[in-house]
Amino acid sequence: MEKIIVLRVLFAILVIAAIGPRIIQKLKKVETVGCIGINKKLFFLGKVSLFASFILIHVQLRVGNLSLFSKNDVFFWICIALVSIGVMFFTLAILRLGTFSLRVGLAQENTALRTTGIYRLSRNPMLFGLYLMALGSAIYVQNPINWMLVIIALTIHHKIILAEEVFLQSRFGEEWIRYRNNVRRYL
């Protein structure tokens, strides 16, 4: 199978998993934006950096001269393996959350703490999946600009997680503490 097709299929699954529930939410008039736990500009910088690093995978595949080192199929297939696992974590997390629990930011209405399914392995499977995809990008597109994008994205998303954890402890108390003590932040 051609490399670009493999990559497009993986990103199509990611886009469907990320956007499908949001479309359903909009049609049912469900709020999709909660309180963002960190500075909004920083939050959006993290999202843009992550997205840009994903785009660079496509650019590298098409143009082929972004990397500092020689183009190597091994790096591409490592990238594909990481992106595949990342898409799996991301998609399973969204499916477990359910259509009406997915949002940007922290929920203001009452919600349930998700602790089953993929959430038994990681407290943050969506972000862990995105981290794996970003790592795949950094391995395949060996360029200082991409490395900086990935570092910025991962650092900001880690700050988002820390803010969410403070929120979850205040919202769920002992239930959150038991969950936090039994399940790792990432994996």
VMD Tcl script that builds the backbone (N, CA, C; Angstrom):
set m [mol new atoms 561]
animate dup $m
set s [atomselect $m all]
$s set {name element resname resid chain x y z} {
  {N N MET 1 A 0.848 -1.176 0.000}
  {CA C MET 1 A 0.000 0.000 0.000}
  {C C MET 1 A 0.893 1.239 0.000}
  {N N GLU 2 A 0.501 2.229 -0.740}
  {CA C GLU 2 A 1.281 3.452 -0.827}
  {C C GLU 2 A 1.293 4.185 0.514}
  {N N LYS 3 A 2.420 4.760 0.870}
  {CA C LYS 3 A 2.595 5.409 2.166}
  {C C LYS 3 A 1.553 6.491 2.425}
  {N N ILE 4 A 1.297 7.309 1.432}
  {CA C ILE 4 A 0.367 8.422 1.628}
  {C C ILE 4 A -1.037 7.919 1.952}
  {N N ILE 5 A -1.415 6.784 1.388}
  {CA C ILE 5 A -2.746 6.222 1.664}
  {C C ILE 5 A -2.832 5.773 3.125}
  {N N VAL 6 A -1.788 5.105 3.600}
  {CA C VAL 6 A -1.748 4.666 4.996}
  {C C VAL 6 A -1.907 5.875 5.913}
  {N N LEU 7 A -1.147 6.914 5.644}
  {CA C LEU 7 A -1.187 8.117 6.463}
  {C C LEU 7 A -2.562 8.790 6.404}
  {N N ARG 8 A -3.126 8.894 5.234}
  {CA C ARG 8 A -4.442 9.526 5.087}
  {C C ARG 8 A -5.540 8.744 5.803}
  {N N VAL 9 A -5.479 7.432 5.748}
  {CA C VAL 9 A -6.480 6.609 6.451}
  {C C VAL 9 A -6.394 6.865 7.958}
  {N N LEU 10 A -5.176 6.874 8.495}
  {CA C LEU 10 A -5.007 7.115 9.936}
  {C C LEU 10 A -5.533 8.490 10.336}
  {N N PHE 11 A -5.201 9.503 9.560}
  {CA C PHE 11 A -5.669 10.844 9.903}
  {C C PHE 11 A -7.165 11.002 9.647}
  {N N ALA 12 A -7.715 10.273 8.704}
  {CA C ALA 12 A -9.175 10.301 8.498}
  {C C ALA 12 A -9.889 9.733 9.722}
  {N N ILE 13 A -9.370 8.641 10.264}
  {CA C ILE 13 A -9.957 8.055 11.476}
  {C C ILE 13 A -9.867 9.062 12.625}
  {N N LEU 14 A -8.721 9.713 12.769}
  {CA C LEU 14 A -8.538 10.715 13.819}
  {C C LEU 14 A -9.545 11.856 13.662}
  {N N VAL 15 A -9.696 12.363 12.465}
  {CA C VAL 15 A -10.614 13.485 12.216}
  {C C VAL 15 A -12.056 13.070 12.488}
  {N N ILE 16 A -12.435 11.899 12.040}
  {CA C ILE 16 A -13.807 11.410 12.280}
  {C C ILE 16 A -14.047 11.256 13.778}
  {N N ALA 17 A -13.071 10.684 14.496}
  {CA C ALA 17 A -13.217 10.498 15.945}
  {C C ALA 17 A -13.297 11.837 16.667}
  {N N ALA 18 A -12.562 12.829 16.187}
  {CA C ALA 18 A -12.535 14.133 16.851}
  {C C ALA 18 A -13.727 15.013 16.483}
  {N N ILE 19 A -14.136 14.969 15.227}
  {CA C ILE 19 A -15.169 15.896 14.761}
  {C C ILE 19 A -16.564 15.287 14.784}
  {N N GLY 20 A -16.679 13.984 14.569}
  {CA C GLY 20 A -17.999 13.335 14.545}
  {C C GLY 20 A -18.845 13.645 15.765}
  {N N PRO 21 A -18.327 13.423 16.980}
  {CA C PRO 21 A -19.120 13.740 18.173}
  {C C PRO 21 A -19.481 15.218 18.283}
  {N N ARG 22 A -18.586 16.086 17.834}
  {CA C ARG 22 A -18.877 17.524 17.896}
  {C C ARG 22 A -20.035 17.900 16.977}
  {N N ILE 23 A -20.104 17.279 15.819}
  {CA C ILE 23 A -21.222 17.548 14.902}
  {C C ILE 23 A -22.532 17.116 15.550}
  {N N ILE 24 A -22.523 15.928 16.156}
  {CA C ILE 24 A -23.728 15.441 16.839}
  {C C ILE 24 A -24.102 16.394 17.979}
  {N N GLN 25 A -23.112 16.850 18.722}
  {CA C GLN 25 A -23.379 17.783 19.818}
  {C C GLN 25 A -24.016 19.075 19.300}
  {N N LYS 26 A -23.489 19.602 18.206}
  {CA C LYS 26 A -24.030 20.842 17.640}
  {C C LYS 26 A -25.473 20.642 17.186}
  {N N LEU 27 A -25.733 19.507 16.529}
  {CA C LEU 27 A -27.096 19.227 16.070}
  {C C LEU 27 A -28.074 19.113 17.232}
  {N N LYS 28 A -27.610 18.578 18.346}
  {CA C LYS 28 A -28.468 18.402 19.529}
  {C C LYS 28 A -28.369 19.582 20.489}
  {N N LYS 29 A -27.630 20.622 20.051}
  {CA C LYS 29 A -27.458 21.840 20.838}
  {C C LYS 29 A -26.865 21.583 22.228}
  {N N VAL 30 A -25.832 20.755 22.257}
  {CA C VAL 30 A -25.110 20.448 23.492}
  {C C VAL 30 A -23.864 21.339 23.523}
  {N N GLU 31 A -23.605 21.950 24.667}
  {CA C GLU 31 A -22.439 22.820 24.832}
  {C C GLU 31 A -21.149 22.013 24.648}
  {N N THR 32 A -20.231 22.528 23.833}
  {CA C THR 32 A -18.986 21.807 23.559}
  {C C THR 32 A -17.753 22.525 24.093}
  {N N VAL 33 A -17.937 23.681 24.680}
  {CA C VAL 33 A -16.795 24.414 25.211}
  {C C VAL 33 A -17.022 24.647 26.692}
  {N N GLY 34 A -16.074 24.182 27.484}
  {CA C GLY 34 A -16.123 24.399 28.925}
  {C C GLY 34 A -15.136 25.487 29.306}
  {N N CYS 35 A -14.805 25.545 30.556}
  {CA C CYS 35 A -13.832 26.500 31.070}
  {C C CYS 35 A -12.430 25.975 30.740}
  {N N ILE 36 A -11.640 26.780 30.072}
  {CA C ILE 36 A -10.271 26.383 29.743}
  {C C ILE 36 A -9.406 26.654 30.969}
  {N N GLY 37 A -8.717 25.624 31.455}
  {CA C GLY 37 A -7.999 25.691 32.725}
  {C C GLY 37 A -6.694 26.460 32.706}
  {N N ILE 38 A -6.228 26.857 31.512}
  {CA C ILE 38 A -4.988 27.639 31.423}
  {C C ILE 38 A -5.266 28.859 30.546}
  {N N ASN 39 A -4.293 29.717 30.408}
  {CA C ASN 39 A -4.408 30.899 29.555}
  {C C ASN 39 A -4.872 30.494 28.152}
  {N N LYS 40 A -5.877 31.184 27.623}
  {CA C LYS 40 A -6.459 30.819 26.323}
  {C C LYS 40 A -5.445 30.874 25.179}
  {N N LYS 41 A -4.598 31.882 25.185}
  {CA C LYS 41 A -3.593 31.991 24.114}
  {C C LYS 41 A -2.632 30.816 24.163}
  {N N LEU 42 A -2.232 30.443 25.370}
  {CA C LEU 42 A -1.346 29.295 25.552}
  {C C LEU 42 A -2.054 28.018 25.098}
  {N N PHE 43 A -3.313 27.877 25.476}
  {CA C PHE 43 A -4.123 26.721 25.082}
  {C C PHE 43 A -4.141 26.569 23.556}
  {N N PHE 44 A -4.453 27.649 22.854}
  {CA C PHE 44 A -4.547 27.577 21.401}
  {C C PHE 44 A -3.174 27.418 20.742}
  {N N LEU 45 A -2.129 27.978 21.354}
  {CA C LEU 45 A -0.773 27.746 20.851}
  {C C LEU 45 A -0.443 26.261 20.903}
  {N N GLY 46 A -0.837 25.589 21.974}
  {CA C GLY 46 A -0.621 24.144 22.089}
  {C C GLY 46 A -1.340 23.373 21.001}
  {N N LYS 47 A -2.588 23.752 20.721}
  {CA C LYS 47 A -3.373 23.069 19.688}
  {C C LYS 47 A -2.771 23.311 18.303}
  {N N VAL 48 A -2.398 24.560 18.021}
  {CA C VAL 48 A -1.819 24.892 16.713}
  {C C VAL 48 A -0.475 24.188 16.527}
  {N N SER 49 A 0.345 24.157 17.565}
  {CA C SER 49 A 1.650 23.483 17.471}
  {C C SER 49 A 1.478 21.998 17.171}
  {N N LEU 50 A 0.524 21.377 17.859}
  {CA C LEU 50 A 0.258 19.952 17.640}
  {C C LEU 50 A -0.212 19.707 16.203}
  {N N PHE 51 A -1.165 20.509 15.758}
  {CA C PHE 51 A -1.702 20.374 14.401}
  {C C PHE 51 A -0.596 20.589 13.364}
  {N N ALA 52 A 0.241 21.597 13.575}
  {CA C ALA 52 A 1.325 21.883 12.629}
  {C C ALA 52 A 2.300 20.718 12.547}
  {N N SER 53 A 2.593 20.074 13.676}
  {CA C SER 53 A 3.517 18.938 13.633}
  {C C SER 53 A 2.913 17.776 12.849}
  {N N PHE 54 A 1.580 17.621 12.920}
  {CA C PHE 54 A 0.915 16.567 12.141}
  {C C PHE 54 A 0.959 16.901 10.648}
  {N N ILE 55 A 0.759 18.154 10.315}
  {CA C ILE 55 A 0.800 18.586 8.917}
  {C C ILE 55 A 2.194 18.352 8.329}
  {N N LEU 56 A 3.224 18.557 9.145}
  {CA C LEU 56 A 4.592 18.366 8.644}
  {C C LEU 56 A 4.873 16.921 8.250}
  {N N ILE 57 A 4.163 15.973 8.827}
  {CA C ILE 57 A 4.317 14.575 8.382}
  {C C ILE 57 A 3.902 14.475 6.917}
  {N N HIS 58 A 2.776 15.075 6.582}
  {CA C HIS 58 A 2.288 15.050 5.197}
  {C C HIS 58 A 3.245 15.795 4.266}
  {N N VAL 59 A 3.725 16.950 4.720}
  {CA C VAL 59 A 4.651 17.733 3.895}
  {C C VAL 59 A 5.930 16.938 3.656}
  {N N GLN 60 A 6.471 16.320 4.703}
  {CA C GLN 60 A 7.684 15.511 4.557}
  {C C GLN 60 A 7.469 14.379 3.553}
  {N N LEU 61 A 6.314 13.753 3.629}
  {CA C LEU 61 A 6.020 12.644 2.727}
  {C C LEU 61 A 5.902 13.118 1.281}
  {N N ARG 62 A 5.313 14.283 1.092}
  {CA C ARG 62 A 5.121 14.824 -0.266}
  {C C ARG 62 A 6.389 15.461 -0.829}
  {N N VAL 63 A 7.008 16.332 -0.032}
  {CA C VAL 63 A 8.155 17.106 -0.501}
  {C C VAL 63 A 9.449 16.342 -0.246}
  {N N GLY 64 A 9.567 15.789 0.958}
  {CA C GLY 64 A 10.678 14.911 1.268}
  {C C GLY 64 A 11.986 15.542 1.638}
  {N N ASN 65 A 12.054 16.854 1.787}
  {CA C ASN 65 A 13.354 17.437 2.113}
  {C C ASN 65 A 13.318 18.323 3.360}
  {N N LEU 66 A 12.467 17.998 4.302}
  {CA C LEU 66 A 12.396 18.773 5.545}
  {C C LEU 66 A 13.374 18.275 6.602}
  {N N SER 67 A 13.681 16.991 6.579}
  {CA C SER 67 A 14.518 16.394 7.623}
  {C C SER 67 A 15.986 16.748 7.455}
  {N N LEU 68 A 16.646 16.878 8.593}
  {CA C LEU 68 A 18.076 17.163 8.578}
  {C C LEU 68 A 18.887 15.957 8.137}
  {N N PHE 69 A 18.331 14.782 8.377}
  {CA C PHE 69 A 19.047 13.544 8.077}
  {C C PHE 69 A 18.454 12.897 6.843}
  {N N SER 70 A 19.111 11.868 6.364}
  {CA C SER 70 A 18.648 11.215 5.144}
  {C C SER 70 A 17.254 10.625 5.327}
  {N N LYS 71 A 16.520 10.648 4.258}
  {CA C LYS 71 A 15.169 10.070 4.258}
  {C C LYS 71 A 15.311 8.559 4.411}
  {N N ASN 72 A 14.558 8.009 5.343}
  {CA C ASN 72 A 14.705 6.604 5.653}
  {C C ASN 72 A 13.324 6.000 5.901}
  {N N ASP 73 A 13.024 4.889 5.234}
  {CA C ASP 73 A 11.736 4.224 5.419}
  {C C ASP 73 A 11.511 3.753 6.846}
  {N N VAL 74 A 12.589 3.434 7.558}
  {CA C VAL 74 A 12.452 2.977 8.939}
  {C C VAL 74 A 11.793 4.067 9.779}
  {N N PHE 75 A 12.215 5.325 9.609}
  {CA C PHE 75 A 11.626 6.429 10.365}
  {C C PHE 75 A 10.142 6.594 10.016}
  {N N PHE 76 A 9.805 6.425 8.748}
  {CA C PHE 76 A 8.404 6.536 8.341}
  {C C PHE 76 A 7.563 5.465 9.031}
  {N N TRP 77 A 8.021 4.235 9.033}
  {CA C TRP 77 A 7.221 3.147 9.614}
  {C C TRP 77 A 7.172 3.213 11.133}
  {N N ILE 78 A 8.204 3.763 11.771}
  {CA C ILE 78 A 8.124 4.023 13.213}
  {C C ILE 78 A 7.061 5.088 13.461}
  {N N CYS 79 A 7.075 6.124 12.634}
  {CA C CYS 79 A 6.065 7.175 12.725}
  {C C CYS 79 A 4.665 6.582 12.566}
  {N N ILE 80 A 4.473 5.742 11.566}
  {CA C ILE 80 A 3.162 5.133 11.315}
  {C C ILE 80 A 2.734 4.268 12.502}
  {N N ALA 81 A 3.668 3.523 13.083}
  {CA C ALA 81 A 3.329 2.695 14.248}
  {C C ALA 81 A 2.871 3.576 15.412}
  {N N LEU 82 A 3.604 4.652 15.685}
  {CA C LEU 82 A 3.232 5.553 16.777}
  {C C LEU 82 A 1.912 6.269 16.499}
  {N N VAL 83 A 1.728 6.717 15.272}
  {CA C VAL 83 A 0.465 7.384 14.907}
  {C C VAL 83 A -0.693 6.396 15.022}
  {N N SER 84 A -0.495 5.162 14.583}
  {CA C SER 84 A -1.554 4.143 14.673}
  {C C SER 84 A -1.966 3.893 16.121}
  {N N ILE 85 A -0.984 3.700 16.979}
  {CA C ILE 85 A -1.285 3.464 18.397}
  {C C ILE 85 A -1.936 4.707 18.999}
  {N N GLY 86 A -1.435 5.884 18.617}
  {CA C GLY 86 A -2.006 7.138 19.104}
  {C C GLY 86 A -3.454 7.315 18.674}
  {N N VAL 87 A -3.749 7.027 17.413}
  {CA C VAL 87 A -5.124 7.120 16.915}
  {C C VAL 87 A -6.016 6.131 17.662}
  {N N MET 88 A -5.501 4.939 17.937}
  {CA C MET 88 A -6.281 3.943 18.675}
  {C C MET 88 A -6.623 4.470 20.080}
  {N N PHE 89 A -5.628 4.988 20.803}
  {CA C PHE 89 A -5.888 5.525 22.145}
  {C C PHE 89 A -6.895 6.671 22.076}
  {N N PHE 90 A -6.691 7.588 21.139}
  {CA C PHE 90 A -7.565 8.749 20.998}
  {C C PHE 90 A -9.001 8.314 20.709}
  {N N THR 91 A -9.165 7.411 19.751}
  {CA C THR 91 A -10.504 6.959 19.353}
  {C C THR 91 A -11.195 6.190 20.470}
  {N N LEU 92 A -10.478 5.284 21.123}
  {CA C LEU 92 A -11.074 4.538 22.231}
  {C C LEU 92 A -11.480 5.466 23.379}
  {N N ALA 93 A -10.688 6.497 23.620}
  {CA C ALA 93 A -11.031 7.457 24.671}
  {C C ALA 93 A -12.311 8.205 24.327}
  {N N ILE 94 A -12.436 8.620 23.087}
  {CA C ILE 94 A -13.647 9.348 22.664}
  {C C ILE 94 A -14.864 8.432 22.743}
  {N N LEU 95 A -14.704 7.203 22.278}
  {CA C LEU 95 A -15.834 6.266 22.345}
  {C C LEU 95 A -16.255 6.027 23.786}
  {N N ARG 96 A -15.296 5.934 24.695}
  {CA C ARG 96 A -15.617 5.688 26.098}
  {C C ARG 96 A -16.237 6.918 26.758}
  {N N LEU 97 A -15.804 8.097 26.332}
  {CA C LEU 97 A -16.384 9.319 26.889}
  {C C LEU 97 A -17.858 9.458 26.511}
  {N N GLY 98 A -18.174 9.075 25.287}
  {CA C GLY 98 A -19.543 9.249 24.814}
  {C C GLY 98 A -19.688 10.591 24.116}
  {N N THR 99 A -20.646 10.655 23.244}
  {CA C THR 99 A -20.863 11.836 22.413}
  {C C THR 99 A -21.071 13.106 23.223}
  {N N PHE 100 A -21.760 13.023 24.321}
  {CA C PHE 100 A -22.140 14.238 25.021}
  {C C PHE 100 A -21.162 14.654 26.113}
  {N N SER 101 A -20.093 13.914 26.304}
  {CA C SER 101 A -19.092 14.284 27.306}
  {C C SER 101 A -17.876 14.941 26.686}
  {N N LEU 102 A -17.730 14.873 25.374}
  {CA C LEU 102 A -16.553 15.424 24.708}
  {C C LEU 102 A -16.695 16.935 24.606}
  {N N ARG 103 A -15.665 17.640 25.066}
  {CA C ARG 103 A -15.687 19.088 24.958}
  {C C ARG 103 A -14.271 19.627 25.024}
  {N N VAL 104 A -14.145 20.876 24.659}
  {CA C VAL 104 A -12.887 21.593 24.842}
  {C C VAL 104 A -12.992 22.278 26.187}
  {N N GLY 105 A -12.055 22.015 27.076}
  {CA C GLY 105 A -12.077 22.641 28.389}
  {C C GLY 105 A -12.775 21.782 29.423}
  {N N LEU 106 A -13.014 22.381 30.571}
  {CA C LEU 106 A -13.573 21.684 31.723}
  {C C LEU 106 A -15.089 21.857 31.763}
  {N N ALA 107 A -15.784 20.751 31.985}
  {CA C ALA 107 A -17.250 20.769 32.008}
  {C C ALA 107 A -17.760 21.590 33.177}
  {N N GLN 108 A -18.754 22.405 32.922}
  {CA C GLN 108 A -19.362 23.186 33.999}
  {C C GLN 108 A -20.567 22.460 34.594}
  {N N GLU 109 A -21.202 21.609 33.797}
  {CA C GLU 109 A -22.354 20.846 34.294}
  {C C GLU 109 A -21.851 19.571 34.973}
  {N N ASN 110 A -22.756 18.879 35.647}
  {CA C ASN 110 A -22.378 17.628 36.320}
  {C C ASN 110 A -22.021 16.563 35.295}
  {N N THR 111 A -20.912 15.898 35.539}
  {CA C THR 111 A -20.459 14.808 34.679}
  {C C THR 111 A -20.012 13.656 35.574}
  {N N ALA 112 A -19.777 12.517 34.954}
  {CA C ALA 112 A -19.284 11.352 35.695}
  {C C ALA 112 A -17.798 11.177 35.414}
  {N N LEU 113 A -17.083 10.707 36.412}
  {CA C LEU 113 A -15.667 10.405 36.247}
  {C C LEU 113 A -15.552 9.100 35.469}
  {N N ARG 114 A -14.855 9.127 34.353}
  {CA C ARG 114 A -14.683 7.929 33.536}
  {C C ARG 114 A -13.473 7.151 34.051}
  {N N THR 115 A -13.704 5.893 34.437}
  {CA C THR 115 A -12.614 5.087 35.013}
  {C C THR 115 A -12.548 3.685 34.411}
  {N N THR 116 A -13.368 3.402 33.418}
  {CA C THR 116 A -13.388 2.065 32.824}
  {C C THR 116 A -12.927 2.128 31.372}
  {N N GLY 117 A -12.833 0.964 30.752}
  {CA C GLY 117 A -12.370 0.909 29.365}
  {C C GLY 117 A -10.927 1.370 29.276}
  {N N ILE 118 A -10.624 2.164 28.297}
  {CA C ILE 118 A -9.259 2.663 28.090}
  {C C ILE 118 A -8.806 3.525 29.264}
  {N N TYR 119 A -9.754 4.076 30.017}
  {CA C TYR 119 A -9.431 4.908 31.176}
  {C C TYR 119 A -8.911 4.093 32.359}
  {N N ARG 120 A -8.938 2.776 32.262}
  {CA C ARG 120 A -8.283 1.926 33.273}
  {C C ARG 120 A -6.778 1.908 33.064}
  {N N LEU 121 A -6.334 2.185 31.839}
  {CA C LEU 121 A -4.909 2.158 31.511}
  {C C LEU 121 A -4.238 3.516 31.662}
  {N N SER 122 A -4.996 4.569 31.399}
  {CA C SER 122 A -4.447 5.922 31.398}
  {C C SER 122 A -5.524 6.898 31.838}
  {N N ARG 123 A -5.130 7.874 32.660}
  {CA C ARG 123 A -6.094 8.908 33.043}
  {C C ARG 123 A -6.323 9.887 31.899}
  {N N ASN 124 A -5.437 9.892 30.926}
  {CA C ASN 124 A -5.510 10.843 29.815}
  {C C ASN 124 A -5.255 10.155 28.476}
  {N N PRO 125 A -6.075 9.169 28.110}
  {CA C PRO 125 A -5.775 8.420 26.892}
  {C C PRO 125 A -5.863 9.244 25.603}
  {N N MET 126 A -6.731 10.256 25.570}
  {CA C MET 126 A -6.787 11.090 24.366}
  {C C MET 126 A -5.475 11.826 24.170}
  {N N LEU 127 A -5.014 12.475 25.231}
  {CA C LEU 127 A -3.768 13.223 25.109}
  {C C LEU 127 A -2.564 12.302 24.960}
  {N N PHE 128 A -2.585 11.148 25.616}
  {CA C PHE 128 A -1.510 10.187 25.426}
  {C C PHE 128 A -1.431 9.784 23.941}
  {N N GLY 129 A -2.588 9.558 23.327}
  {CA C GLY 129 A -2.620 9.245 21.898}
  {C C GLY 129 A -2.051 10.368 21.056}
  {N N LEU 130 A -2.416 11.602 21.380}
  {CA C LEU 130 A -1.873 12.752 20.643}
  {C C LEU 130 A -0.369 12.879 20.860}
  {N N TYR 131 A 0.102 12.577 22.081}
  {CA C TYR 131 A 1.542 12.604 22.361}
  {C C TYR 131 A 2.284 11.596 21.483}
  {N N LEU 132 A 1.717 10.394 21.355}
  {CA C LEU 132 A 2.359 9.374 20.515}
  {C C LEU 132 A 2.432 9.836 19.063}
  {N N MET 133 A 1.351 10.454 18.584}
  {CA C MET 133 A 1.353 10.957 17.205}
  {C C MET 133 A 2.402 12.055 17.032}
  {N N ALA 134 A 2.519 12.952 18.020}
  {CA C ALA 134 A 3.521 14.015 17.955}
  {C C ALA 134 A 4.938 13.428 17.978}
  {N N LEU 135 A 5.142 12.411 18.800}
  {CA C LEU 135 A 6.447 11.738 18.838}
  {C C LEU 135 A 6.759 11.106 17.479}
  {N N GLY 136 A 5.755 10.492 16.861}
  {CA C GLY 136 A 5.934 9.941 15.511}
  {C C GLY 136 A 6.360 11.020 14.529}
  {N N SER 137 A 5.734 12.182 14.636}
  {CA C SER 137 A 6.095 13.305 13.771}
  {C C SER 137 A 7.542 13.727 13.999}
  {N N ALA 138 A 7.949 13.819 15.271}
  {CA C ALA 138 A 9.316 14.238 15.586}
  {C C ALA 138 A 10.355 13.252 15.067}
  {N N ILE 139 A 10.001 11.964 15.063}
  {CA C ILE 139 A 10.930 10.948 14.571}
  {C C ILE 139 A 11.032 10.982 13.046}
  {N N TYR 140 A 9.902 11.167 12.380}
  {CA C TYR 140 A 9.896 11.143 10.911}
  {C C TYR 140 A 10.373 12.462 10.313}
  {N N VAL 141 A 9.887 13.573 10.847}
  {CA C VAL 141 A 10.280 14.898 10.335}
  {C C VAL 141 A 11.351 15.439 11.271}
  {N N GLN 142 A 12.575 15.071 10.986}
  {CA C GLN 142 A 13.706 15.396 11.853}
  {C C GLN 142 A 14.214 16.790 11.516}
  {N N ASN 143 A 13.475 17.755 12.068}
  {CA C ASN 143 A 13.738 19.149 11.769}
  {C C ASN 143 A 13.566 19.952 13.056}
  {N N PRO 144 A 14.476 20.877 13.360}
  {CA C PRO 144 A 14.377 21.642 14.606}
  {C C PRO 144 A 13.043 22.386 14.774}
  {N N ILE 145 A 12.485 22.859 13.690}
  {CA C ILE 145 A 11.195 23.549 13.779}
  {C C ILE 145 A 10.123 22.569 14.254}
  {N N ASN 146 A 10.108 21.383 13.696}
  {CA C ASN 146 A 9.127 20.378 14.123}
  {C C ASN 146 A 9.384 19.959 15.566}
  {N N TRP 147 A 10.633 19.783 15.931}
  {CA C TRP 147 A 10.945 19.401 17.305}
  {C C TRP 147 A 10.447 20.466 18.281}
  {N N MET 148 A 10.611 21.749 17.915}
  {CA C MET 148 A 10.120 22.828 18.777}
  {C C MET 148 A 8.591 22.804 18.855}
  {N N LEU 149 A 7.924 22.566 17.726}
  {CA C LEU 149 A 6.460 22.467 17.732}
  {C C LEU 149 A 5.999 21.354 18.666}
  {N N VAL 150 A 6.657 20.209 18.580}
  {CA C VAL 150 A 6.287 19.066 19.417}
  {C C VAL 150 A 6.539 19.381 20.894}
  {N N ILE 151 A 7.690 19.963 21.208}
  {CA C ILE 151 A 8.002 20.312 22.605}
  {C C ILE 151 A 6.982 21.321 23.145}
  {N N ILE 152 A 6.655 22.328 22.354}
  {CA C ILE 152 A 5.659 23.327 22.776}
  {C C ILE 152 A 4.320 22.645 23.012}
  {N N ALA 153 A 3.890 21.823 22.059}
  {CA C ALA 153 A 2.588 21.151 22.171}
  {C C ALA 153 A 2.533 20.251 23.408}
  {N N LEU 154 A 3.558 19.443 23.611}
  {CA C LEU 154 A 3.546 18.520 24.748}
  {C C LEU 154 A 3.611 19.273 26.081}
  {N N THR 155 A 4.400 20.320 26.141}
  {CA C THR 155 A 4.509 21.104 27.375}
  {C C THR 155 A 3.175 21.762 27.721}
  {N N ILE 156 A 2.537 22.375 26.744}
  {CA C ILE 156 A 1.256 23.046 26.992}
  {C C ILE 156 A 0.175 22.032 27.342}
  {N N HIS 157 A 0.139 20.922 26.635}
  {CA C HIS 157 A -0.874 19.912 26.945}
  {C C HIS 157 A -0.657 19.301 28.334}
  {N N HIS 158 A 0.581 19.205 28.758}
  {CA C HIS 158 A 0.844 18.733 30.120}
  {C C HIS 158 A 0.281 19.740 31.134}
  {N N LYS 159 A 0.453 21.039 30.858}
  {CA C LYS 159 A -0.118 22.077 31.730}
  {C C LYS 159 A -1.648 21.971 31.763}
  {N N ILE 160 A -2.247 21.665 30.628}
  {CA C ILE 160 A -3.706 21.482 30.568}
  {C C ILE 160 A -4.106 20.332 31.490}
  {N N ILE 161 A -3.367 19.238 31.417}
  {CA C ILE 161 A -3.670 18.073 32.257}
  {C C ILE 161 A -3.551 18.425 33.738}
  {N N LEU 162 A -2.512 19.159 34.106}
  {CA C LEU 162 A -2.340 19.539 35.506}
  {C C LEU 162 A -3.518 20.386 35.997}
  {N N ALA 163 A -3.985 21.301 35.157}
  {CA C ALA 163 A -5.151 22.120 35.519}
  {C C ALA 163 A -6.406 21.253 35.627}
  {N N GLU 164 A -6.552 20.300 34.713}
  {CA C GLU 164 A -7.711 19.401 34.771}
  {C C GLU 164 A -7.693 18.559 36.042}
  {N N GLU 165 A -6.511 18.144 36.470}
  {CA C GLU 165 A -6.419 17.314 37.675}
  {C C GLU 165 A -6.856 18.082 38.924}
  {N N VAL 166 A -6.522 19.354 38.995}
  {CA C VAL 166 A -6.979 20.185 40.123}
  {C C VAL 166 A -8.508 20.261 40.095}
  {N N PHE 167 A -9.048 20.493 38.913}
  {CA C PHE 167 A -10.506 20.552 38.740}
  {C C PHE 167 A -11.161 19.221 39.140}
  {N N LEU 168 A -10.607 18.116 38.668}
  {CA C LEU 168 A -11.191 16.805 38.958}
  {C C LEU 168 A -11.158 16.489 40.453}
  {N N GLN 169 A -10.094 16.886 41.124}
  {CA C GLN 169 A -10.042 16.642 42.561}
  {C C GLN 169 A -11.117 17.455 43.281}
  {N N SER 170 A -11.322 18.696 42.850}
  {CA C SER 170 A -12.362 19.501 43.507}
  {C C SER 170 A -13.763 19.003 43.156}
  {N N ARG 171 A -13.939 18.477 41.961}
  {CA C ARG 171 A -15.262 18.001 41.522}
  {C C ARG 171 A -15.609 16.644 42.118}
  {N N PHE 172 A -14.638 15.702 42.107}
  {CA C PHE 172 A -14.934 14.313 42.487}
  {C C PHE 172 A -14.328 13.866 43.816}
  {N N GLY 173 A -13.467 14.664 44.412}
  {CA C GLY 173 A -12.932 14.379 45.743}
  {C C GLY 173 A -12.268 13.017 45.878}
  {N N GLU 174 A -12.754 12.228 46.836}
  {CA C GLU 174 A -12.165 10.915 47.151}
  {C C GLU 174 A -12.206 9.955 45.959}
  {N N GLU 175 A -13.258 10.030 45.160}
  {CA C GLU 175 A -13.350 9.149 43.980}
  {C C GLU 175 A -12.168 9.421 43.047}
  {N N TRP 176 A -11.851 10.708 42.826}
  {CA C TRP 176 A -10.727 11.078 41.981}
  {C C TRP 176 A -9.404 10.621 42.608}
  {N N ILE 177 A -9.242 10.827 43.897}
  {CA C ILE 177 A -7.996 10.463 44.575}
  {C C ILE 177 A -7.740 8.961 44.455}
  {N N ARG 178 A -8.777 8.142 44.651}
  {CA C ARG 178 A -8.618 6.679 44.495}
  {C C ARG 178 A -8.216 6.347 43.052}
  {N N TYR 179 A -8.900 6.957 42.097}
  {CA C TYR 179 A -8.591 6.723 40.685}
  {C C TYR 179 A -7.160 7.163 40.370}
  {N N ARG 180 A -6.794 8.364 40.803}
  {CA C ARG 180 A -5.453 8.898 40.558}
  {C C ARG 180 A -4.376 8.003 41.160}
  {N N ASN 181 A -4.642 7.441 42.313}
  {CA C ASN 181 A -3.664 6.580 42.971}
  {C C ASN 181 A -3.516 5.219 42.298}
  {N N ASN 182 A -4.514 4.791 41.509}
  {CA C ASN 182 A -4.483 3.484 40.876}
  {C C ASN 182 A -4.147 3.497 39.378}
  {N N VAL 183 A -4.284 4.649 38.742}
  {CA C VAL 183 A -4.071 4.725 37.287}
  {C C VAL 183 A -3.073 5.858 37.000}
  {N N ARG 184 A -2.114 5.554 36.154}
  {CA C ARG 184 A -1.091 6.547 35.817}
  {C C ARG 184 A -1.660 7.676 34.960}
  {N N ARG 185 A -0.973 8.799 35.006}
  {CA C ARG 185 A -1.389 9.965 34.234}
  {C C ARG 185 A -1.366 9.667 32.736}
  {N N TYR 186 A -0.326 9.020 32.267}
  {CA C TYR 186 A -0.214 8.725 30.835}
  {C C TYR 186 A -0.367 7.238 30.577}
  {N N LEU 187 A 0.606 6.457 30.929}
  {CA C LEU 187 A 0.502 5.005 30.730}
  {C C LEU 187 A 1.385 4.261 31.708}
}
mol reanalyze $m
mol bondsrecalc $m
mol representation Tube
mol addrep $m
